[in-house]
Amino acid sequence: MAEAPPWTVLFVPAVVGVLALAAASGSALLAAVSAGRRLALNEAATPVRESVRLLMTQRRTTVVPDSLLWRVGGAGIVIVALLAALVVPLGDRVVLDLPVGIVWFNAMEVLLWVLVWMTGWGGNSAYSLVGGYRFLAQGLAYELPLMLALITAGLGAGSLRVADVVAAQQDLWFVVEMPVAFIVYLVGVVGFSFWGPLAAPVGADLAGGVTAELSGVDRLVFLAGRYLMVTVGAAFAVPLFLGGGAGPLFPGPVWTVVKTVAVLGLLVWVRWRVPLVRVDRFVEIAWVVLIPLILVQTLATSLLVLARA
């Protein structure tokens, strides 16, 4: 896998942004279905209308907020999502071909802990603060299973370089060899995107939680970062478990986008079809169910690698 030319540094965010907008439109359509409304073409344009509305809305403020933390936290999520996207290959090209690309992605995702908490703290509001701490508690639950899922994919390839992981799937995709790791990884994506069943940090019972005091451009940037993170998470599943850009007839970049859209569609469906899980219940599920399962998967992958040696 070759490093992409410098201009692709701009192209990758554009692709990720388009897919994130598509995810927002699909989510709006499913929201309409869940609410029992008749589907109309304008439902798909809801994200665009909402973006324009937020751009025109005046920012609110609270009493003695920490404005620096508040603004850096929200904007930082967008930056982290785009940095994570740099190691996602588009076909046989990648912007940042690091020997530890999996670790880079994991590091960018871990930064969300700080950024979401900063956003919750900076507003100087009880609701947003509780939402920030909910995300930290949720992170303690999903992070270890997610790290083990990433390590399992690297173990199967014998490398932490994303290109090597893709090359190791020429004969059989890792989603077949390690289905538990794939499922646990997707749970991790739902977790770090505080999405669907794991959206307690922005829950309605907290008047929006972390986003309770966000308005105008601040709210738009924060929500954009959230959609970018779920999109990048879906895109990274393609080289890790779905063979990267491998596929018949069409070139690699097309297959990468198609597979990303498929995973993203699944995550959008999960958002509106799986009920909200309380953070304390999810912690119990993660430590009692997910961690033992992924450890067994890692052991099975290790034995398989030894058998091939």
BALOBA-1460 file (C-alpha; in Angstrom, 3 decimals):
// residues 309
<rec num="1" residu="m" x="0.000" y="0.000" z="0.000"/>
<rec num="2" residu="a" x="1.455" y="3.337" z="-1.069"/>
<rec num="3" residu="e" x="1.198" y="6.691" z="0.606"/>
<rec num="4" residu="a" x="-1.245" y="8.982" z="-1.159"/>
<rec num="5" residu="p" x="-0.101" y="12.282" z="-2.690"/>
<rec num="6" residu="p" x="-0.307" y="15.366" z="-0.465"/>
<rec num="7" residu="w" x="-3.528" y="16.664" z="-2.011"/>
<rec num="8" residu="t" x="-5.416" y="13.681" z="-0.566"/>
<rec num="9" residu="v" x="-5.016" y="15.251" z="2.881"/>
<rec num="10" residu="l" x="-7.907" y="17.460" z="1.750"/>
<rec num="11" residu="f" x="-9.686" y="14.701" z="-0.155"/>
<rec num="12" residu="v" x="-10.002" y="12.343" z="2.817"/>
<rec num="13" residu="p" x="-11.845" y="14.868" z="5.038"/>
<rec num="14" residu="a" x="-14.142" y="15.624" z="2.098"/>
<rec num="15" residu="v" x="-15.057" y="11.942" z="1.656"/>
<rec num="16" residu="v" x="-15.549" y="11.474" z="5.394"/>
<rec num="17" residu="g" x="-17.663" y="14.638" z="5.537"/>
<rec num="18" residu="v" x="-19.931" y="13.487" z="2.701"/>
<rec num="19" residu="l" x="-20.422" y="10.095" z="4.336"/>
<rec num="20" residu="a" x="-21.137" y="11.756" z="7.689"/>
<rec num="21" residu="l" x="-23.784" y="13.933" z="6.006"/>
<rec num="22" residu="a" x="-25.264" y="10.804" z="4.424"/>
<rec num="23" residu="a" x="-25.367" y="9.186" z="7.867"/>
<rec num="24" residu="a" x="-27.166" y="12.238" z="9.258"/>
<rec num="25" residu="s" x="-29.715" y="12.096" z="6.424"/>
<rec num="26" residu="g" x="-30.283" y="8.386" z="6.919"/>
<rec num="27" residu="s" x="-30.695" y="8.950" z="10.623"/>
<rec num="28" residu="a" x="-33.284" y="11.648" z="9.955"/>
<rec num="29" residu="l" x="-35.226" y="9.288" z="7.690"/>
<rec num="30" residu="l" x="-35.249" y="6.527" z="10.306"/>
<rec num="31" residu="a" x="-36.270" y="9.067" z="12.940"/>
<rec num="32" residu="a" x="-39.270" y="9.954" z="10.787"/>
<rec num="33" residu="v" x="-40.170" y="6.276" z="10.441"/>
<rec num="34" residu="s" x="-39.843" y="5.753" z="14.206"/>
<rec num="35" residu="a" x="-42.104" y="8.747" z="14.831"/>
<rec num="36" residu="g" x="-44.711" y="7.368" z="12.432"/>
<rec num="37" residu="r" x="-44.410" y="10.254" z="9.992"/>
<rec num="38" residu="r" x="-44.844" y="9.794" z="6.264"/>
<rec num="39" residu="l" x="-41.519" y="9.760" z="4.489"/>
<rec num="40" residu="a" x="-40.904" y="12.756" z="2.266"/>
<rec num="41" residu="l" x="-37.943" y="13.970" z="0.281"/>
<rec num="42" residu="n" x="-37.448" y="16.900" z="2.640"/>
<rec num="43" residu="e" x="-36.782" y="14.519" z="5.565"/>
<rec num="44" residu="a" x="-33.390" y="13.702" z="4.038"/>
<rec num="45" residu="a" x="-32.593" y="17.427" z="3.946"/>
<rec num="46" residu="t" x="-33.185" y="17.798" z="7.696"/>
<rec num="47" residu="p" x="-29.436" y="17.887" z="8.559"/>
<rec num="48" residu="v" x="-28.857" y="20.709" z="6.074"/>
<rec num="49" residu="r" x="-31.789" y="22.736" z="7.398"/>
<rec num="50" residu="e" x="-30.689" y="22.154" z="10.977"/>
<rec num="51" residu="s" x="-27.126" y="23.205" z="10.138"/>
<rec num="52" residu="v" x="-28.352" y="26.449" z="8.578"/>
<rec num="53" residu="r" x="-30.590" y="27.087" z="11.588"/>
<rec num="54" residu="l" x="-27.719" y="26.584" z="14.039"/>
<rec num="55" residu="l" x="-25.462" y="28.858" z="11.997"/>
<rec num="56" residu="m" x="-28.064" y="31.602" z="12.271"/>
<rec num="57" residu="t" x="-28.775" y="31.013" z="15.966"/>
<rec num="58" residu="q" x="-27.094" y="33.291" z="18.472"/>
<rec num="59" residu="r" x="-24.819" y="31.570" z="20.979"/>
<rec num="60" residu="r" x="-26.155" y="31.230" z="24.503"/>
<rec num="61" residu="t" x="-23.913" y="31.363" z="27.517"/>
<rec num="62" residu="t" x="-24.059" y="30.357" z="31.165"/>
<rec num="63" residu="v" x="-22.903" y="31.977" z="34.378"/>
<rec num="64" residu="v" x="-19.096" y="31.956" z="34.597"/>
<rec num="65" residu="p" x="-18.415" y="29.279" z="31.940"/>
<rec num="66" residu="d" x="-14.896" y="28.132" z="31.122"/>
<rec num="67" residu="s" x="-15.137" y="29.300" z="27.527"/>
<rec num="68" residu="l" x="-11.728" y="27.947" z="26.512"/>
<rec num="69" residu="l" x="-12.524" y="24.376" z="27.588"/>
<rec num="70" residu="w" x="-16.014" y="24.672" z="26.177"/>
<rec num="71" residu="r" x="-14.892" y="25.702" z="22.687"/>
<rec num="72" residu="v" x="-11.732" y="23.579" z="22.495"/>
<rec num="73" residu="g" x="-13.650" y="20.484" z="23.556"/>
<rec num="74" residu="g" x="-16.257" y="20.756" z="20.807"/>
<rec num="75" residu="a" x="-13.858" y="21.760" z="18.032"/>
<rec num="76" residu="g" x="-11.342" y="19.157" z="19.161"/>
<rec num="77" residu="i" x="-13.745" y="16.311" z="18.384"/>
<rec num="78" residu="v" x="-13.813" y="17.360" z="14.719"/>
<rec num="79" residu="i" x="-10.011" y="17.581" z="14.606"/>
<rec num="80" residu="v" x="-9.546" y="14.200" z="16.281"/>
<rec num="81" residu="a" x="-11.988" y="12.553" z="13.862"/>
<rec num="82" residu="l" x="-10.110" y="13.922" z="10.852"/>
<rec num="83" residu="l" x="-6.743" y="12.872" z="12.318"/>
<rec num="84" residu="a" x="-8.078" y="9.351" z="12.884"/>
<rec num="85" residu="a" x="-9.219" y="9.262" z="9.243"/>
<rec num="86" residu="l" x="-5.655" y="9.772" z="8.009"/>
<rec num="87" residu="v" x="-4.760" y="6.105" z="8.626"/>
<rec num="88" residu="v" x="-7.888" y="4.754" z="6.898"/>
<rec num="89" residu="p" x="-6.861" y="3.502" z="3.432"/>
<rec num="90" residu="l" x="-8.944" y="4.386" z="0.399"/>
<rec num="91" residu="g" x="-8.358" y="1.386" z="-1.809"/>
<rec num="92" residu="d" x="-4.591" y="0.906" z="-1.950"/>
<rec num="93" residu="r" x="-3.789" y="4.498" z="-0.967"/>
<rec num="94" residu="v" x="-3.479" y="5.958" z="2.512"/>
<rec num="95" residu="v" x="-2.522" y="9.450" z="3.645"/>
<rec num="96" residu="l" x="-0.561" y="8.332" z="6.722"/>
<rec num="97" residu="d" x="0.967" y="4.866" z="6.345"/>
<rec num="98" residu="l" x="2.235" y="4.440" z="9.900"/>
<rec num="99" residu="p" x="3.827" y="1.219" z="11.188"/>
<rec num="100" residu="v" x="1.506" y="1.596" z="14.188"/>
<rec num="101" residu="g" x="-1.609" y="2.810" z="12.388"/>
<rec num="102" residu="i" x="-3.924" y="0.825" z="14.683"/>
<rec num="103" residu="v" x="-2.358" y="2.463" z="17.731"/>
<rec num="104" residu="w" x="-2.757" y="5.894" z="16.082"/>
<rec num="105" residu="f" x="-6.473" y="5.321" z="15.566"/>
<rec num="106" residu="n" x="-6.890" y="4.103" z="19.143"/>
<rec num="107" residu="a" x="-4.965" y="7.117" z="20.475"/>
<rec num="108" residu="m" x="-7.185" y="9.549" z="18.580"/>
<rec num="109" residu="e" x="-10.271" y="7.815" z="19.919"/>
<rec num="110" residu="v" x="-8.974" y="7.945" z="23.504"/>
<rec num="111" residu="l" x="-8.571" y="11.726" z="23.190"/>
<rec num="112" residu="l" x="-12.362" y="11.890" z="23.058"/>
<rec num="113" residu="w" x="-12.428" y="11.160" z="26.779"/>
<rec num="114" residu="v" x="-10.752" y="14.487" z="27.449"/>
<rec num="115" residu="l" x="-12.619" y="16.474" z="24.796"/>
<rec num="116" residu="v" x="-16.136" y="15.366" z="25.718"/>
<rec num="117" residu="w" x="-15.438" y="15.898" z="29.401"/>
<rec num="118" residu="m" x="-14.007" y="19.358" z="28.670"/>
<rec num="119" residu="t" x="-17.200" y="20.243" z="26.821"/>
<rec num="120" residu="g" x="-19.326" y="19.026" z="29.719"/>
<rec num="121" residu="w" x="-17.227" y="20.843" z="32.323"/>
<rec num="122" residu="g" x="-16.776" y="24.082" z="30.399"/>
<rec num="123" residu="g" x="-20.472" y="24.953" z="30.305"/>
<rec num="124" residu="n" x="-20.629" y="25.276" z="34.120"/>
<rec num="125" residu="s" x="-23.954" y="23.457" z="34.111"/>
<rec num="126" residu="a" x="-25.048" y="20.487" z="36.200"/>
<rec num="127" residu="y" x="-26.623" y="18.707" z="33.243"/>
<rec num="128" residu="s" x="-23.616" y="19.041" z="30.966"/>
<rec num="129" residu="l" x="-21.205" y="18.093" z="33.760"/>
<rec num="130" residu="v" x="-23.138" y="14.914" z="34.568"/>
<rec num="131" residu="g" x="-23.198" y="14.117" z="30.848"/>
<rec num="132" residu="g" x="-19.404" y="14.475" z="30.711"/>
<rec num="133" residu="y" x="-18.924" y="12.139" z="33.644"/>
<rec num="134" residu="r" x="-21.356" y="9.673" z="32.103"/>
<rec num="135" residu="f" x="-19.108" y="9.540" z="29.052"/>
<rec num="136" residu="l" x="-16.064" y="8.860" z="31.232"/>
<rec num="137" residu="a" x="-17.899" y="6.010" z="32.951"/>
<rec num="138" residu="q" x="-18.992" y="4.675" z="29.572"/>
<rec num="139" residu="g" x="-15.404" y="4.886" z="28.357"/>
<rec num="140" residu="l" x="-14.246" y="2.717" z="31.248"/>
<rec num="141" residu="a" x="-16.663" y="0.091" z="29.940"/>
<rec num="142" residu="y" x="-16.076" y="0.106" z="26.178"/>
<rec num="143" residu="e" x="-12.391" y="1.007" z="25.965"/>
<rec num="144" residu="l" x="-10.778" y="-2.247" z="27.099"/>
<rec num="145" residu="p" x="-12.956" y="-4.486" z="24.862"/>
<rec num="146" residu="l" x="-12.324" y="-2.084" z="21.968"/>
<rec num="147" residu="m" x="-8.554" y="-2.167" z="22.502"/>
<rec num="148" residu="l" x="-8.613" y="-5.970" z="22.622"/>
<rec num="149" residu="a" x="-10.618" y="-6.067" z="19.385"/>
<rec num="150" residu="l" x="-8.040" y="-3.824" z="17.682"/>
<rec num="151" residu="i" x="-5.191" y="-5.934" z="19.068"/>
<rec num="152" residu="t" x="-6.870" y="-9.112" z="17.823"/>
<rec num="153" residu="a" x="-6.963" y="-7.759" z="14.263"/>
<rec num="154" residu="g" x="-3.301" y="-6.767" z="14.543"/>
<rec num="155" residu="l" x="-2.476" y="-10.181" z="16.000"/>
<rec num="156" residu="g" x="-4.112" y="-11.934" z="13.069"/>
<rec num="157" residu="a" x="-1.945" y="-9.935" z="10.663"/>
<rec num="158" residu="g" x="1.177" y="-9.990" z="12.820"/>
<rec num="159" residu="s" x="1.438" y="-6.226" z="12.487"/>
<rec num="160" residu="l" x="-0.065" y="-2.966" z="13.712"/>
<rec num="161" residu="r" x="0.282" y="-1.404" z="10.251"/>
<rec num="162" residu="v" x="-3.130" y="-1.042" z="8.643"/>
<rec num="163" residu="a" x="-1.806" y="-2.019" z="5.197"/>
<rec num="164" residu="d" x="-0.473" y="-5.304" z="6.609"/>
<rec num="165" residu="v" x="-3.852" y="-6.051" z="8.180"/>
<rec num="166" residu="v" x="-5.509" y="-5.577" z="4.787"/>
<rec num="167" residu="a" x="-2.889" y="-7.757" z="3.060"/>
<rec num="168" residu="a" x="-3.456" y="-10.551" z="5.595"/>
<rec num="169" residu="q" x="-7.099" y="-10.808" z="4.454"/>
<rec num="170" residu="q" x="-6.403" y="-11.723" z="0.822"/>
<rec num="171" residu="d" x="-7.726" y="-15.255" z="1.308"/>
<rec num="172" residu="l" x="-10.302" y="-14.733" z="4.054"/>
<rec num="173" residu="w" x="-11.679" y="-11.590" z="5.658"/>
<rec num="174" residu="f" x="-11.122" y="-11.223" z="9.383"/>
<rec num="175" residu="v" x="-14.854" y="-10.780" z="9.959"/>
<rec num="176" residu="v" x="-15.110" y="-14.527" z="9.232"/>
<rec num="177" residu="e" x="-12.059" y="-15.521" z="11.292"/>
<rec num="178" residu="m" x="-12.835" y="-13.256" z="14.245"/>
<rec num="179" residu="p" x="-16.550" y="-12.335" z="14.243"/>
<rec num="180" residu="v" x="-16.581" y="-11.592" z="17.973"/>
<rec num="181" residu="a" x="-13.816" y="-9.006" z="17.530"/>
<rec num="182" residu="f" x="-15.814" y="-7.372" z="14.734"/>
<rec num="183" residu="i" x="-18.945" y="-7.135" z="16.894"/>
<rec num="184" residu="v" x="-17.004" y="-5.839" z="19.903"/>
<rec num="185" residu="y" x="-15.306" y="-3.260" z="17.692"/>
<rec num="186" residu="l" x="-18.685" y="-1.989" z="16.480"/>
<rec num="187" residu="v" x="-19.889" y="-1.771" z="20.085"/>
<rec num="188" residu="g" x="-16.803" y="0.348" z="20.759"/>
<rec num="189" residu="v" x="-17.672" y="2.637" z="17.826"/>
<rec num="190" residu="v" x="-21.177" y="3.074" z="19.213"/>
<rec num="191" residu="g" x="-19.604" y="3.816" z="22.595"/>
<rec num="192" residu="f" x="-17.060" y="6.443" z="21.593"/>
<rec num="193" residu="s" x="-19.631" y="8.114" z="19.332"/>
<rec num="194" residu="f" x="-22.155" y="8.063" z="22.257"/>
<rec num="195" residu="w" x="-24.570" y="6.785" z="19.647"/>
<rec num="196" residu="g" x="-27.935" y="5.014" z="19.800"/>
<rec num="197" residu="p" x="-28.112" y="2.635" z="22.781"/>
<rec num="198" residu="l" x="-25.004" y="4.252" z="24.307"/>
<rec num="199" residu="a" x="-26.160" y="7.867" z="23.962"/>
<rec num="200" residu="a" x="-26.643" y="8.373" z="27.708"/>
<rec num="201" residu="p" x="-24.016" y="11.193" z="27.819"/>
<rec num="202" residu="v" x="-26.373" y="13.261" z="25.659"/>
<rec num="203" residu="g" x="-29.559" y="11.708" z="27.030"/>
<rec num="204" residu="a" x="-32.946" y="13.413" z="27.104"/>
<rec num="205" residu="d" x="-33.178" y="12.789" z="30.866"/>
<rec num="206" residu="l" x="-30.330" y="15.316" z="31.233"/>
<rec num="207" residu="a" x="-31.874" y="17.823" z="28.808"/>
<rec num="208" residu="g" x="-29.198" y="16.826" z="26.307"/>
<rec num="209" residu="g" x="-26.393" y="16.116" z="28.771"/>
<rec num="210" residu="v" x="-23.079" y="17.320" z="27.338"/>
<rec num="211" residu="t" x="-24.970" y="19.314" z="24.698"/>
<rec num="212" residu="a" x="-27.455" y="20.854" z="27.174"/>
<rec num="213" residu="e" x="-25.897" y="24.331" z="27.068"/>
<rec num="214" residu="l" x="-24.482" y="24.226" z="23.536"/>
<rec num="215" residu="s" x="-26.141" y="26.435" z="20.954"/>
<rec num="216" residu="g" x="-25.494" y="27.992" z="17.583"/>
<rec num="217" residu="v" x="-22.142" y="27.247" z="15.977"/>
<rec num="218" residu="d" x="-20.869" y="25.489" z="19.108"/>
<rec num="219" residu="r" x="-23.657" y="22.938" z="18.952"/>
<rec num="220" residu="l" x="-23.225" y="22.466" z="15.202"/>
<rec num="221" residu="v" x="-19.482" y="21.798" z="15.547"/>
<rec num="222" residu="f" x="-20.006" y="19.327" z="18.398"/>
<rec num="223" residu="l" x="-22.693" y="17.376" z="16.518"/>
<rec num="224" residu="a" x="-20.573" y="17.402" z="13.350"/>
<rec num="225" residu="g" x="-17.714" y="15.898" z="15.335"/>
<rec num="226" residu="r" x="-19.990" y="13.170" z="16.635"/>
<rec num="227" residu="y" x="-21.134" y="12.201" z="13.129"/>
<rec num="228" residu="l" x="-17.559" y="12.327" z="11.868"/>
<rec num="229" residu="m" x="-16.445" y="9.954" z="14.633"/>
<rec num="230" residu="v" x="-19.121" y="7.368" z="13.872"/>
<rec num="231" residu="t" x="-18.262" y="7.639" z="10.166"/>
<rec num="232" residu="v" x="-14.523" y="7.221" z="10.740"/>
<rec num="233" residu="g" x="-15.251" y="4.293" z="13.055"/>
<rec num="234" residu="a" x="-17.309" y="2.638" z="10.314"/>
<rec num="235" residu="a" x="-14.587" y="3.334" z="7.742"/>
<rec num="236" residu="f" x="-11.842" y="1.814" z="9.927"/>
<rec num="237" residu="a" x="-13.837" y="-1.420" z="10.219"/>
<rec num="238" residu="v" x="-13.280" y="-1.940" z="6.480"/>
<rec num="239" residu="p" x="-9.478" y="-2.433" z="6.540"/>
<rec num="240" residu="l" x="-9.609" y="-4.166" z="9.923"/>
<rec num="241" residu="f" x="-12.234" y="-6.808" z="9.238"/>
<rec num="242" residu="l" x="-13.715" y="-6.486" z="5.717"/>
<rec num="243" residu="g" x="-10.661" y="-6.866" z="3.480"/>
<rec num="244" residu="g" x="-10.134" y="-3.187" z="2.732"/>
<rec num="245" residu="g" x="-10.735" y="-2.307" z="-0.907"/>
<rec num="246" residu="a" x="-10.807" y="-5.935" z="-2.089"/>
<rec num="247" residu="g" x="-13.705" y="-6.816" z="-4.378"/>
<rec num="248" residu="p" x="-14.593" y="-7.783" z="-7.946"/>
<rec num="249" residu="l" x="-15.209" y="-5.510" z="-10.945"/>
<rec num="250" residu="f" x="-14.850" y="-2.133" z="-9.225"/>
<rec num="251" residu="p" x="-11.618" y="-0.405" z="-8.146"/>
<rec num="252" residu="g" x="-10.473" y="-0.468" z="-4.516"/>
<rec num="253" residu="p" x="-11.665" y="3.040" z="-3.529"/>
<rec num="254" residu="v" x="-15.197" y="2.216" z="-4.679"/>
<rec num="255" residu="w" x="-15.289" y="-0.967" z="-2.603"/>
<rec num="256" residu="t" x="-13.923" y="0.913" z="0.408"/>
<rec num="257" residu="v" x="-16.745" y="3.445" z="0.174"/>
<rec num="258" residu="v" x="-19.389" y="0.753" z="-0.430"/>
<rec num="259" residu="k" x="-18.282" y="-1.272" z="2.582"/>
<rec num="260" residu="t" x="-18.101" y="1.866" z="4.722"/>
<rec num="261" residu="v" x="-21.646" y="2.821" z="3.733"/>
<rec num="262" residu="a" x="-22.830" y="-0.691" z="4.611"/>
<rec num="263" residu="v" x="-21.288" y="-0.550" z="8.103"/>
<rec num="264" residu="l" x="-22.508" y="3.013" z="8.577"/>
<rec num="265" residu="g" x="-26.011" y="1.973" z="7.545"/>
<rec num="266" residu="l" x="-25.933" y="-0.749" z="10.199"/>
<rec num="267" residu="l" x="-24.868" y="1.747" z="12.862"/>
<rec num="268" residu="v" x="-27.606" y="4.203" z="11.844"/>
<rec num="269" residu="w" x="-30.156" y="1.368" z="12.029"/>
<rec num="270" residu="v" x="-28.879" y="0.463" z="15.512"/>
<rec num="271" residu="r" x="-29.367" y="4.063" z="16.631"/>
<rec num="272" residu="w" x="-33.106" y="3.950" z="16.052"/>
<rec num="273" residu="r" x="-33.843" y="0.280" z="16.671"/>
<rec num="274" residu="v" x="-31.894" y="-0.592" z="19.841"/>
<rec num="275" residu="p" x="-33.115" y="0.990" z="23.090"/>
<rec num="276" residu="l" x="-30.962" y="3.149" z="25.330"/>
<rec num="277" residu="v" x="-28.796" y="1.239" z="27.810"/>
<rec num="278" residu="r" x="-28.068" y="2.776" z="31.189"/>
<rec num="279" residu="v" x="-24.376" y="3.396" z="31.786"/>
<rec num="280" residu="d" x="-24.223" y="1.173" z="34.893"/>
<rec num="281" residu="r" x="-25.872" y="-1.676" z="32.966"/>
<rec num="282" residu="f" x="-23.466" y="-1.248" z="30.069"/>
<rec num="283" residu="v" x="-20.480" y="-1.336" z="32.436"/>
<rec num="284" residu="e" x="-21.754" y="-4.654" z="33.773"/>
<rec num="285" residu="i" x="-22.306" y="-6.030" z="30.259"/>
<rec num="286" residu="a" x="-18.859" y="-4.911" z="29.136"/>
<rec num="287" residu="w" x="-16.945" y="-6.409" z="32.057"/>
<rec num="288" residu="v" x="-18.988" y="-9.574" z="32.483"/>
<rec num="289" residu="v" x="-19.774" y="-10.393" z="28.843"/>
<rec num="290" residu="l" x="-17.712" y="-8.452" z="26.303"/>
<rec num="291" residu="i" x="-14.277" y="-8.771" z="27.921"/>
<rec num="292" residu="p" x="-14.454" y="-12.558" z="28.440"/>
<rec num="293" residu="l" x="-15.746" y="-13.032" z="24.875"/>
<rec num="294" residu="i" x="-13.038" y="-10.916" z="23.280"/>
<rec num="295" residu="l" x="-10.357" y="-12.625" z="25.388"/>
<rec num="296" residu="v" x="-11.545" y="-15.994" z="24.081"/>
<rec num="297" residu="q" x="-11.484" y="-14.565" z="20.540"/>
<rec num="298" residu="t" x="-7.938" y="-13.269" z="21.047"/>
<rec num="299" residu="l" x="-6.825" y="-16.670" z="22.350"/>
<rec num="300" residu="a" x="-8.439" y="-18.450" z="19.385"/>
<rec num="301" residu="t" x="-6.733" y="-16.049" z="16.969"/>
<rec num="302" residu="s" x="-3.377" y="-16.619" z="18.694"/>
<rec num="303" residu="l" x="-3.728" y="-20.394" z="18.332"/>
<rec num="304" residu="l" x="-4.680" y="-19.976" z="14.683"/>
<rec num="305" residu="v" x="-1.613" y="-17.805" z="14.044"/>
<rec num="306" residu="l" x="0.628" y="-20.371" z="15.772"/>
<rec num="307" residu="a" x="-0.900" y="-23.194" z="13.709"/>
<rec num="308" residu="r" x="-0.064" y="-21.307" z="10.494"/>
<rec num="309" residu="a" x="3.535" y="-20.602" z="11.539"/>
